[in-house]
Amino acid sequence: MANQSAKKTDQRSKEFKSNFGMALLAIVLLHALVRFLVFKSSWERFHTYAFGAGVVGLWVSYKTILGHIEGGGQMYDKGFGMVELAVDSLYIVGFAMVLACVWESAWWVTVLVPLIVVYKYGGSVLGMMFGGSKQEELPEQLSKTQAKKQRLMEKRS
């Protein structure tokens, strides 16, 4: 059974290597064609920078995951922070680029998603970093019979 699971994850990794690069290329070309041909009049210098940053972000994330897979790892390995972050950023930036084809303010997606993550986890991370308040250990809750046995043991000693 474990061997089947390993085969499935190997198959997913191979599919990632073969299909995901083409999908990213399709996303970039779709975005470029739609924005350059259809919405050419609304194209500004900022859009060029955002498009370049999006392409670089997709490429770096893809190469990070691809390097991990070629090194013998799996795409969805748990505990590999950079790979998990690269997968998340691939999905976020790819979604934002597709959305940017029709919506002028789609770049907010790439800004808001990381801000939400920082908001959700920032408090706990800061608490761990600066040694927040130490919680007192709660006394163990004993059942009635265990409490009775403990009282008997205290009387005997």
N, CA, C and O atoms as a DFTB+ gen file, in Angstrom:
628 C
 N C O
     1  1       0.818      -1.191       0.000
     2  2       0.000       0.000       0.000
     3  2       0.865       1.258       0.000
     4  3       0.560       2.230      -0.692
     5  1       1.943       1.233       0.780
     6  2       2.832       2.392       0.820
     7  2       3.533       2.572      -0.519
     8  3       3.831       3.693      -0.929
     9  1       3.793       1.458      -1.196
    10  2       4.446       1.530      -2.489
    11  2       3.547       2.219      -3.514
    12  3       4.035       2.965      -4.363
    13  1       2.225       1.972      -3.440
    14  2       1.290       2.630      -4.353
    15  2       1.280       4.140      -4.115
    16  3       1.227       4.929      -5.059
    17  1       1.331       4.524      -2.853
    18  2       1.349       5.949      -2.529
    19  2       2.598       6.615      -3.075
    20  3       2.534       7.724      -3.603
    21  1       3.722       5.949      -2.951
    22  2       4.972       6.496      -3.485
    23  2       4.906       6.602      -5.007
    24  3       5.405       7.565      -5.590
    25  1       4.293       5.614      -5.642
    26  2       4.158       5.662      -7.100
    27  2       3.260       6.813      -7.531
    28  3       3.530       7.478      -8.531
    29  1       2.180       7.048      -6.766
    30  2       1.274       8.152      -7.104
    31  2       1.959       9.503      -6.958
    32  3       1.787      10.377      -7.808
    33  1       2.735       9.686      -5.893
    34  2       3.425      10.965      -5.724
    35  2       4.508      11.145      -6.780
    36  3       4.744      12.265      -7.233
    37  1       5.175      10.053      -7.182
    38  2       6.140      10.146      -8.281
    39  2       5.451      10.538      -9.576
    40  3       5.968      11.345     -10.348
    41  1       4.276       9.960      -9.808
    42  2       3.516      10.284     -11.010
    43  2       3.092      11.750     -11.008
    44  3       3.158      12.414     -12.042
    45  1       2.655      12.259      -9.854
    46  2       2.266      13.669      -9.752
    47  2       3.454      14.586     -10.029
    48  3       3.321      15.622     -10.680
    49  1       4.608      14.187      -9.525
    50  2       5.806      14.995      -9.753
    51  2       6.174      15.013     -11.233
    52  3       6.560      16.054     -11.764
    53  1       6.058      13.863     -11.902
    54  2       6.343      13.816     -13.329
    55  2       5.342      14.648     -14.115
    56  3       5.708      15.340     -15.065
    57  1       4.069      14.578     -13.714
    58  2       3.051      15.393     -14.381
    59  2       3.329      16.874     -14.170
    60  3       3.134      17.685     -15.076
    61  1       3.781      17.220     -12.981
    62  2       4.110      18.621     -12.713
    63  2       5.202      19.090     -13.663
    64  3       5.097      20.155     -14.272
    65  1       6.250      18.282     -13.781
    66  2       7.368      18.672     -14.631
    67  2       6.928      18.839     -16.086
    68  3       7.401      19.740     -16.780
    69  1       6.030      17.980     -16.543
    70  2       5.660      18.044     -17.957
    71  2       4.559      19.060     -18.240
    72  3       4.600      19.730     -19.272
    73  1       3.594      19.190     -17.365
    74  2       2.423      20.012     -17.660
    75  2       2.472      21.421     -17.089
    76  3       1.964      22.355     -17.711
    77  1       3.060      21.588     -15.943
    78  2       2.961      22.870     -15.260
    79  2       3.759      23.958     -15.967
    80  3       3.342      25.117     -15.971
    81  1       4.883      23.616     -16.558
    82  2       5.649      24.599     -17.307
    83  2       4.865      25.130     -18.492
    84  3       4.893      26.328     -18.776
    85  1       4.159      24.234     -19.189
    86  2       3.325      24.656     -20.313
    87  2       2.155      25.506     -19.830
    88  3       1.776      26.470     -20.496
    89  1       1.585      25.163     -18.689
    90  2       0.477      25.953     -18.148
    91  2       0.941      27.358     -17.777
    92  3       0.226      28.328     -18.026
    93  1       2.116      27.479     -17.190
    94  2       2.641      28.803     -16.849
    95  2       2.930      29.623     -18.100
    96  3       2.659      30.824     -18.142
    97  1       3.474      28.975     -19.107
    98  2       3.710      29.671     -20.362
    99  2       2.398      30.137     -20.980
   100  3       2.323      31.243     -21.515
   101  1       1.366      29.302     -20.911
   102  2       0.048      29.687     -21.435
   103  2      -0.530      30.874     -20.666
   104  3      -1.129      31.769     -21.262
   105  1      -0.350      30.884     -19.344
   106  2      -0.852      32.005     -18.535
   107  2      -0.144      33.298     -18.929
   108  3      -0.787      34.336     -19.092
   109  1       1.164      33.239     -19.080
   110  2       1.928      34.443     -19.436
   111  2       1.542      34.932     -20.837
   112  3       1.345      36.129     -21.045
   113  1       1.436      34.011     -21.790
   114  2       1.060      34.408     -23.146
   115  2      -0.367      34.943     -23.207
   116  3      -0.631      35.918     -23.911
   117  1      -1.289      34.315     -22.478
   118  2      -2.667      34.807     -22.436
   119  2      -2.715      36.228     -21.893
   120  3      -3.369      37.109     -22.452
   121  1      -2.010      36.424     -20.798
   122  2      -1.984      37.763     -20.198
   123  2      -1.391      38.783     -21.174
   124  3      -1.945      39.868     -21.354
   125  1      -0.280      38.440     -21.792
   126  2       0.383      39.373     -22.702
   127  2      -0.505      39.677     -23.909
   128  3      -0.654      40.835     -24.298
   129  1      -1.084      38.647     -24.490
   130  2      -1.918      38.869     -25.675
   131  2      -3.154      39.700     -25.359
   132  3      -3.487      40.634     -26.088
   133  1      -3.827      39.357     -24.274
   134  2      -5.051      40.092     -23.937
   135  2      -4.722      41.530     -23.575
   136  3      -5.387      42.453     -24.045
   137  1      -3.705      41.733     -22.746
   138  2      -3.394      43.101     -22.318
   139  2      -2.789      43.938     -23.446
   140  3      -3.083      45.128     -23.550
   141  1      -1.961      43.342     -24.279
   142  2      -1.324      44.113     -25.350
   143  2      -2.258      44.356     -26.537
   144  3      -2.225      45.426     -27.146
   145  1      -3.087      43.369     -26.864
   146  2      -3.927      43.494     -28.051
   147  2      -5.299      44.105     -27.753
   148  3      -5.769      44.977     -28.485
   149  1      -5.939      43.639     -26.670
   150  2      -7.303      44.091     -26.387
   151  2      -7.310      45.399     -25.608
   152  3      -8.039      46.329     -25.955
   153  1      -6.504      45.472     -24.563
   154  2      -6.509      46.648     -23.693
   155  2      -5.257      47.497     -23.894
   156  3      -4.699      48.011     -22.925
   157  1      -4.819      47.647     -25.113
   158  2      -3.581      48.360     -25.384
   159  2      -3.652      49.828     -24.969
   160  3      -2.646      50.401     -24.551
   161  1      -4.822      50.435     -25.082
   162  2      -4.940      51.862     -24.778
   163  2      -4.786      52.144     -23.282
   164  3      -4.406      53.249     -22.896
   165  1      -5.078      51.157     -22.443
   166  2      -4.960      51.387     -20.999
   167  2      -3.620      50.914     -20.428
   168  3      -3.426      50.946     -19.213
   169  1      -2.702      50.479     -21.279
   170  2      -1.410      49.975     -20.816
   171  2      -0.515      51.148     -20.411
   172  3      -0.352      52.116     -21.154
   173  1       0.061      51.031     -19.209
   174  2       0.946      52.078     -18.703
   175  2       2.274      51.455     -18.293
   176  3       2.439      50.236     -18.345
   177  1       3.201      52.283     -17.893
   178  2       4.519      51.796     -17.490
   179  2       4.423      50.867     -16.277
   180  3       5.155      49.881     -16.189
   181  1       3.522      51.183     -15.344
   182  2       3.343      50.349     -14.157
   183  2       2.965      48.924     -14.551
   184  3       3.412      47.968     -13.917
   185  1       2.155      48.775     -15.580
   186  2       1.739      47.445     -16.021
   187  2       2.928      46.640     -16.534
   188  3       2.987      45.423     -16.356
   189  1       3.865      47.320     -17.163
   190  2       5.061      46.635     -17.643
   191  2       5.877      46.095     -16.477
   192  3       6.354      44.961     -16.511
   193  1       6.033      46.920     -15.445
   194  2       6.775      46.465     -14.263
   195  2       6.054      45.330     -13.549
   196  3       6.684      44.359     -13.128
   197  1       4.736      45.447     -13.412
   198  2       3.959      44.402     -12.744
   199  2       4.007      43.103     -13.543
   200  3       4.125      42.023     -12.965
   201  1       3.916      43.202     -14.861
   202  2       3.994      42.020     -15.706
   203  2       5.363      41.351     -15.581
   204  3       5.456      40.129     -15.465
   205  1       6.409      42.150     -15.605
   206  2       7.764      41.602     -15.450
   207  2       7.969      40.951     -14.100
   208  3       8.569      39.880     -14.006
   209  1       7.472      41.595     -13.046
   210  2       7.598      41.012     -11.699
   211  2       6.807      39.717     -11.598
   212  3       7.257      38.764     -10.961
   213  1       5.640      39.673     -12.216
   214  2       4.839      38.447     -12.196
   215  2       5.525      37.306     -12.913
   216  3       5.525      36.173     -12.432
   217  1       6.111      37.600     -14.064
   218  2       6.815      36.562     -14.826
   219  2       8.029      36.067     -14.048
   220  3       8.282      34.864     -13.991
   221  1       8.772      36.979     -13.455
   222  2       9.941      36.577     -12.659
   223  2       9.500      35.752     -11.447
   224  3      10.140      34.754     -11.114
   225  1       8.427      36.155     -10.794
   226  2       7.917      35.398      -9.650
   227  2       7.482      34.000     -10.033
   228  3       7.765      33.041      -9.315
   229  1       6.795      33.875     -11.158
   230  2       6.397      32.542     -11.630
   231  2       7.616      31.695     -11.967
   232  3       7.668      30.517     -11.616
   233  1       8.588      32.279     -12.639
   234  2       9.764      31.523     -13.047
   235  2      10.576      31.048     -11.841
   236  3      11.000      29.893     -11.793
   237  1      10.794      31.937     -10.867
   238  2      11.576      31.563      -9.677
   239  2      10.856      30.478      -8.883
   240  3      11.489      29.530      -8.419
   241  1       9.554      30.605      -8.723
   242  2       8.789      29.588      -7.993
   243  2       8.844      28.251      -8.719
   244  3       9.043      27.208      -8.097
   245  1       8.671      28.286     -10.018
   246  2       8.701      27.054     -10.811
   247  2      10.068      26.389     -10.722
   248  3      10.150      25.173     -10.548
   249  1      11.130      27.158     -10.837
   250  2      12.479      26.593     -10.768
   251  2      12.788      26.051      -9.374
   252  3      13.503      25.056      -9.244
   253  1      12.258      26.693      -8.329
   254  2      12.462      26.186      -6.967
   255  2      11.826      24.813      -6.801
   256  3      12.448      23.896      -6.265
   257  1      10.603      24.675      -7.256
   258  2       9.912      23.389      -7.149
   259  2      10.579      22.353      -8.035
   260  3      10.762      21.209      -7.620
   261  1      10.943      22.736      -9.243
   262  2      11.568      21.806     -10.176
   263  2      12.909      21.308      -9.640
   264  3      13.233      20.129      -9.781
   265  1      13.686      22.197      -9.028
   266  2      14.957      21.781      -8.433
   267  2      14.760      20.804      -7.286
   268  3      15.552      19.878      -7.111
   269  1      13.702      21.008      -6.502
   270  2      13.410      20.093      -5.394
   271  2      12.991      18.723      -5.926
   272  3      13.392      17.695      -5.380
   273  1      12.188      18.709      -6.987
   274  2      11.736      17.444      -7.560
   275  2      12.911      16.696      -8.183
   276  3      13.046      15.486      -8.000
   277  1      13.750      17.404      -8.910
   278  2      14.902      16.753      -9.542
   279  2      15.916      16.276      -8.513
   280  3      16.709      15.379      -8.800
   281  1      15.903      16.857      -7.321
   282  2      16.779      16.418      -6.249
   283  2      16.246      15.199      -5.505
   284  3      16.850      14.757      -4.528
   285  1      15.124      14.655      -5.958
   286  2      14.578      13.448      -5.338
   287  2      13.390      13.705      -4.439
   288  3      12.822      12.758      -3.895
   289  1      13.000      14.941      -4.265
   290  2      11.858      15.249      -3.425
   291  2      10.554      15.160      -4.184
   292  3      10.529      14.905      -5.388
   293  1       9.477      15.374      -3.463
   294  2       8.140      15.379      -4.058
   295  2       7.596      16.791      -4.030
   296  3       8.054      17.627      -3.250
   297  1       6.613      17.059      -4.885
   298  2       6.071      18.409      -4.980
   299  2       5.384      18.831      -3.692
   300  3       5.490      19.986      -3.278
   301  1       4.690      17.910      -3.062
   302  2       3.916      18.263      -1.878
   303  2       4.538      17.709      -0.604
   304  3       3.818      17.288       0.301
   305  1       5.860      17.704      -0.523
   306  2       6.538      17.286       0.701
   307  2       6.206      18.251       1.822
   308  3       6.248      19.468       1.641
   309  1       5.881      17.710       2.964
   310  2       5.614      18.554       4.124
   311  2       6.925      18.816       4.848
   312  3       7.787      17.941       4.932
   313  1       7.061      20.001       5.356
   314  2       8.252      20.351       6.109
   315  2       9.318      21.047       5.281
   316  3      10.343      21.456       5.828
   317  1       9.109      21.193       3.991
   318  2      10.057      21.922       3.150
   319  2       9.456      23.292       2.893
   320  3       8.692      23.470       1.945
   321  1       9.795      24.256       3.727
   322  2       9.166      25.560       3.707
   323  2       9.248      26.287       2.388
   324  3       8.263      26.882       1.951
   325  1      10.411      26.254       1.733
   326  2      10.560      26.980       0.473
   327  2       9.709      26.364      -0.626
   328  3       9.172      27.085      -1.467
   329  1       9.578      25.046      -0.634
   330  2       8.787      24.398      -1.669
   331  2       7.308      24.712      -1.464
   332  3       6.599      25.013      -2.424
   333  1       6.841      24.642      -0.223
   334  2       5.446      24.979       0.054
   335  2       5.169      26.434      -0.302
   336  3       4.126      26.745      -0.877
   337  1       6.084      27.313       0.031
   338  2       5.933      28.730      -0.299
   339  2       5.944      28.946      -1.814
   340  3       5.192      29.774      -2.329
   341  1       6.786      28.211      -2.518
   342  2       6.849      28.341      -3.974
   343  2       5.555      27.855      -4.629
   344  3       5.073      28.475      -5.578
   345  1       4.992      26.761      -4.137
   346  2       3.722      26.268      -4.683
   347  2       2.625      27.294      -4.452
   348  3       1.848      27.591      -5.360
   349  1       2.557      27.833      -3.245
   350  2       1.547      28.849      -2.948
   351  2       1.714      30.082      -3.823
   352  3       0.734      30.616      -4.343
   353  1       2.943      30.531      -3.986
   354  2       3.157      31.732      -4.793
   355  2       2.861      31.473      -6.270
   356  3       2.412      32.375      -6.977
   357  1       3.110      30.240      -6.746
   358  2       2.741      29.915      -8.124
   359  2       1.248      30.079      -8.342
   360  3       0.818      30.694      -9.318
   361  1       0.466      29.530      -7.437
   362  2      -0.984      29.608      -7.584
   363  2      -1.487      31.047      -7.458
   364  3      -2.355      31.467      -8.223
   365  1      -0.953      31.797      -6.506
   366  2      -1.420      33.168      -6.286
   367  2      -1.068      34.067      -7.471
   368  3      -1.925      34.794      -7.974
   369  1       0.183      34.021      -7.915
   370  2       0.613      34.887      -9.006
   371  2      -0.046      34.467     -10.320
   372  3      -0.422      35.321     -11.123
   373  1      -0.188      33.171     -10.541
   374  2      -0.874      32.706     -11.748
   375  2      -2.326      33.158     -11.783
   376  3      -2.819      33.601     -12.820
   377  1      -3.007      33.047     -10.653
   378  2      -4.392      33.506     -10.557
   379  2      -4.481      35.009     -10.785
   380  3      -5.373      35.481     -11.491
   381  1      -3.566      35.757     -10.196
   382  2      -3.586      37.213     -10.357
   383  2      -3.303      37.616     -11.800
   384  3      -3.879      38.588     -12.289
   385  1      -2.429      36.887     -12.489
   386  2      -2.142      37.235     -13.885
   387  2      -3.339      36.954     -14.780
   388  3      -3.632      37.737     -15.684
   389  1      -4.034      35.850     -14.541
   390  2      -5.232      35.566     -15.328
   391  2      -6.305      36.602     -15.025
   392  3      -6.982      37.081     -15.935
   393  1      -6.462      36.947     -13.760
   394  2      -7.456      37.942     -13.365
   395  2      -7.104      39.327     -13.910
   396  3      -7.996      40.124     -14.201
   397  1      -5.826      39.612     -14.046
   398  2      -5.392      40.918     -14.546
   399  2      -5.722      41.116     -16.018
   400  3      -5.669      42.237     -16.523
   401  1      -6.061      40.036     -16.703
   402  2      -6.467      40.183     -18.108
   403  2      -7.739      41.005     -18.234
   404  3      -7.925      41.705     -19.230
   405  1      -8.614      40.931     -17.242
   406  2      -9.908      41.607     -17.353
   407  2     -10.145      42.652     -16.271
   408  3     -11.091      43.434     -16.364
   409  1      -9.309      42.677     -15.259
   410  2      -9.548      43.600     -14.147
   411  2      -8.286      44.414     -13.902
   412  3      -7.200      43.861     -13.727
   413  1      -8.439      45.706     -13.893
   414  2      -7.310      46.623     -13.770
   415  2      -6.584      46.490     -12.422
   416  3      -5.363      46.632     -12.360
   417  1      -7.319      46.224     -11.368
   418  2      -6.734      46.210     -10.024
   419  2      -6.460      44.806      -9.503
   420  3      -6.500      44.585      -8.293
   421  1      -6.184      43.860     -10.381
   422  2      -5.954      42.479      -9.957
   423  2      -4.656      42.319      -9.176
   424  3      -4.492      41.326      -8.467
   425  1      -3.737      43.258      -9.285
   426  2      -2.477      43.151      -8.560
   427  2      -2.706      43.188      -7.060
   428  3      -1.838      42.769      -6.293
   429  1      -3.879      43.690      -6.622
   430  2      -4.198      43.673      -5.196
   431  2      -4.252      42.250      -4.644
   432  3      -4.006      42.041      -3.456
   433  1      -4.569      41.276      -5.485
   434  2      -4.593      39.876      -5.038
   435  2      -3.212      39.462      -4.553
   436  3      -3.084      38.806      -3.519
   437  1      -2.181      39.843      -5.294
   438  2      -0.829      39.450      -4.898
   439  2      -0.349      40.207      -3.668
   440  3       0.605      39.785      -3.014
   441  1      -0.996      41.315      -3.349
   442  2      -0.637      42.081      -2.156
   443  2      -1.455      41.622      -0.951
   444  3      -0.914      41.458       0.142
   445  1      -2.748      41.417      -1.149
   446  2      -3.635      41.123      -0.027
   447  2      -3.459      39.722       0.536
   448  3      -3.552      39.539       1.750
   449  1      -3.212      38.740      -0.299
   450  2      -3.086      37.370       0.209
   451  2      -1.925      37.247       1.200
   452  3      -2.134      36.707       2.287
   453  1      -0.714      37.718       0.885
   454  2       0.352      37.649       1.895
   455  2       0.057      38.488       3.136
   456  3       0.445      38.109       4.241
   457  1      -0.626      39.626       2.966
   458  2      -0.980      40.432       4.141
   459  2      -1.951      39.699       5.059
   460  3      -1.855      39.813       6.281
   461  1      -2.873      38.957       4.484
   462  2      -3.809      38.174       5.300
   463  2      -3.055      37.091       6.060
   464  3      -3.341      36.834       7.229
   465  1      -2.098      36.461       5.401
   466  2      -1.300      35.427       6.068
   467  2      -0.507      36.040       7.221
   468  3      -0.444      35.463       8.306
   469  1       0.095      37.199       6.992
   470  2       0.851      37.867       8.057
   471  2      -0.078      38.231       9.204
   472  3       0.291      38.080      10.368
   473  1      -1.265      38.704       8.896
   474  2      -2.231      39.056       9.943
   475  2      -2.632      37.829      10.744
   476  3      -2.704      37.885      11.971
   477  1      -2.894      36.723      10.062
   478  2      -3.353      35.508      10.745
   479  2      -2.266      34.924      11.644
   480  3      -2.524      34.562      12.792
   481  1      -1.037      34.837      11.103
   482  2       0.023      34.146      11.824
   483  2       1.025      35.078      12.486
   484  3       1.868      34.627      13.262
   485  1       0.948      36.342      12.199
   486  2       1.918      37.292      12.724
   487  2       1.917      37.383      14.235
   488  3       2.980      37.458      14.852
   489  1       0.731      37.379      14.843
   490  2       0.652      37.481      16.295
   491  2       1.304      36.305      16.991
   492  3       2.017      36.485      17.978
   493  1       1.071      35.113      16.492
   494  2       1.665      33.946      17.137
   495  2       3.170      33.902      16.916
   496  3       3.913      33.484      17.804
   497  1       3.626      34.326      15.746
   498  2       5.065      34.335      15.469
   499  2       5.761      35.375      16.344
   500  3       6.808      35.097      16.931
   501  1       5.184      36.564      16.430
   502  2       5.782      37.592      17.287
   503  2       5.795      37.152      18.746
   504  3       6.753      37.420      19.472
   505  1       4.738      36.479      19.173
   506  2       4.694      35.973      20.546
   507  2       5.790      34.964      20.809
   508  3       6.392      34.961      21.883
   509  1       6.052      34.112      19.842
   510  2       7.116      33.120      20.020
   511  2       8.492      33.784      19.974
   512  3       9.400      33.389      20.706
   513  1       8.646      34.798      19.110
   514  2       9.947      35.443      18.978
   515  2      10.327      36.243      20.216
   516  3      11.480      36.205      20.647
   517  1       9.388      36.953      20.781
   518  2       9.687      37.819      21.902
   519  2       9.301      37.214      23.238
   520  3       9.194      37.927      24.236
   521  1       9.091      35.919      23.269
   522  2       8.825      35.220      24.520
   523  2       7.635      35.773      25.257
   524  3       7.753      36.251      26.385
   525  1       6.491      35.707      24.618
   526  2       5.261      36.218      25.206
   527  2       5.010      35.637      26.584
   528  3       5.842      34.901      27.115
   529  1       3.902      35.954      27.146
   530  2       3.592      35.535      28.508
   531  2       3.615      34.015      28.620
   532  3       3.069      33.302      27.778
   533  1       4.245      33.549      29.656
   534  2       4.323      32.115      29.908
   535  2       3.011      31.676      30.533
   536  3       2.510      32.307      31.464
   537  1       2.466      30.603      30.018
   538  2       1.220      30.099      30.558
   539  2       1.536      29.176      31.720
   540  3       2.468      28.374      31.669
   541  1       0.738      29.308      32.766
   542  2       0.922      28.439      33.917
   543  2       0.402      27.055      33.577
   544  3      -0.569      26.886      32.838
   545  1       1.087      26.070      34.145
   546  2       0.619      24.714      33.927
   547  2      -0.612      24.462      34.767
   548  3      -0.637      24.752      35.963
   549  1      -1.609      23.931      34.141
   550  2      -2.840      23.629      34.851
   551  2      -2.679      22.305      35.583
   552  3      -2.071      21.372      35.060
   553  1      -3.226      22.221      36.798
   554  2      -3.142      20.939      37.497
   555  2      -3.952      19.887      36.740
   556  3      -4.953      20.185      36.089
   557  1      -3.481      18.657      36.851
   558  2      -4.164      17.582      36.141
   559  2      -5.537      17.356      36.749
   560  3      -5.709      17.379      37.968
   561  1      -6.490      17.143      35.892
   562  2      -7.829      16.816      36.340
   563  2      -7.891      15.307      36.531
   564  3      -7.769      14.542      35.575
   565  1      -8.081      14.896      37.764
   566  2      -8.143      13.482      38.072
   567  2      -9.594      13.049      38.202
   568  3     -10.456      13.816      38.631
   569  1      -9.838      11.811      37.824
   570  2     -11.183      11.281      38.023
   571  2     -11.393      11.048      39.521
   572  3     -10.443      11.111      40.302
   573  1     -12.608      10.786      39.907
   574  2     -12.928      10.602      41.334
   575  2     -12.140       9.447      41.927
   576  3     -11.624       9.554      43.040
   577  1     -12.045       8.359      41.206
   578  2     -11.322       7.201      41.752
   579  2      -9.830       7.481      41.850
   580  3      -9.185       7.066      42.813
   581  1      -9.271       8.184      40.860
   582  2      -7.858       8.507      40.927
   583  2      -7.575       9.478      42.060
   584  3      -6.558       9.352      42.743
   585  1      -8.464      10.450      42.271
   586  2      -8.289      11.393      43.371
   587  2      -8.372      10.662      44.709
   588  3      -7.612      10.955      45.632
   589  1      -9.284       9.724      44.807
   590  2      -9.441       8.947      46.044
   591  2      -8.181       8.116      46.315
   592  3      -7.713       8.054      47.452
   593  1      -7.638       7.487      45.286
   594  2      -6.414       6.701      45.445
   595  2      -5.240       7.593      45.843
   596  3      -4.400       7.196      46.650
   597  1      -5.185       8.779      45.284
   598  2      -4.099       9.698      45.610
   599  2      -4.200      10.141      47.068
   600  3      -3.180      10.239      47.751
   601  1      -5.417      10.411      47.560
   602  2      -5.582      10.791      48.972
   603  2      -5.178       9.659      49.897
   604  3      -4.564       9.900      50.936
   605  1      -5.511       8.433      49.537
   606  2      -5.106       7.289      50.341
   607  2      -3.595       7.147      50.388
   608  3      -3.024       6.845      51.436
   609  1      -2.949       7.364      49.250
   610  2      -1.494       7.268      49.209
   611  2      -0.840       8.352      50.057
   612  3       0.182       8.107      50.698
   613  1      -1.430       9.565      50.065
   614  2      -0.890      10.644      50.889
   615  2      -1.038      10.341      52.367
   616  3      -0.147      10.660      53.154
   617  1      -2.155       9.726      52.761
   618  2      -2.355       9.368      54.170
   619  2      -1.364       8.315      54.623
   620  3      -0.879       8.368      55.753
   621  1      -1.061       7.379      53.777
   622  2      -0.143       6.290      54.133
   623  2       1.301       6.782      54.223
   624  3       2.091       6.210      54.974
   625  1       1.659       7.809      53.490
   626  2       3.055       8.240      53.546
   627  2       3.289       9.344      54.528
   628  3       4.420       9.806      54.680
